[in-house]
Amino acid sequence: MDTQQFERLAARARSLAEAGDRRILGLAGPPGAGKSTLAARLVDRLDGLAVLVPMDGFHLARAELERLGRADRKGAPDTFDAAGYTALLTRLRTPEPGTTVYAPAFDRSLEEPIAGSVPIAPSVPLVVTEGNYLLHDEAPWPAVLPLLDEAWYLDLPDHHRIPRLIARHVHFGKTPTHAEHRVHTSDEPNARLIARGRDRAHLVVPMG
């Protein structure tokens, strides 16, 4: 992403932050598209006007995934607490004076959610949230989009995205062979589901 494109996106996010009441901006897209990186850059640029709440904090814990028989599909729509994520967004839309809300984060090195990691003060005007399924059309995920003031879909060509995704898995401890297997058997089937939501976005952001 070049500097001019980022500045346009930052200005659009700032206009949401300065609109008055609490606003929520969602960044969606397939694994490896750059959601967390762009979200963090936007929050940093807004300098206190925004806070980042990742959807990945609502991953089910590994022990629960194993109990449900879903551990080998981690990252699929039914491996998240979608109802909990929706409840948090609902709460964040109408902040209570004097009440800080705490959201979970996700530790990639542990591959586990970490509760109570992200404080959201009631004075912060913009929540930026990012994740795979903000635009997904299968229940219970459709409840998310109406809670977002804007939803952006990050679109990165597969020939850039897939090598980046493999490299990320390797960086966090997988062997290259395991990383490639994970991408082609889990991440890419999920990416095809995620792509169905592209047309529901308010803005499609070309990445790369």
Stockholm file with secondary structure:
# STOCKHOLM 1.0

chainA/1-208         MDTQQFERLAARARSLAEAGDRRILGLAGPPGAGKSTLAARLVDRLDGLAVLVPMDGFHLARAELERLGRADRKGAPDTFDAAGYTALLTRLRTPEPGTTVYAPAFDRSLEEPIAGSVPIAPSVPLVVTEGNYLLHDEAPWPAVLPLLDEAWYLDLPDHHRIPRLIARHVHFGKTPTHAEHRVHTSDEPNARLIARGRDRAHLVVPMG
#=GR chainA/1-208 SS CCHHHHHHHHHHHHHHHTSSSCEEEEEECSTTSSHHHHHHHHHHHHTTSEEEEEGGGGBCCHHHHHHHTCGGGTTSGGGBCHHHHHHHHHHHHSCCTTCCEEEEEEETTTTEEEEEEEEECTTCCEEEEEETTTTCCSTTGGGTGGGCSEEEEEECCHHHHHHHHHHHHHHTTCCHHHHHHHIIIIIHHHHHHHHTTGGGCSEEEECC
#=GC SS_cons         CCHHHHHHHHHHHHHHHTSSSCEEEEEECSTTSSHHHHHHHHHHHHTTSEEEEEGGGGBCCHHHHHHHTCGGGTTSGGGBCHHHHHHHHHHHHSCCTTCCEEEEEEETTTTEEEEEEEEECTTCCEEEEEETTTTCCSTTGGGTGGGCSEEEEEECCHHHHHHHHHHHHHHTTCCHHHHHHHIIIIIHHHHHHHHTTGGGCSEEEECC
//
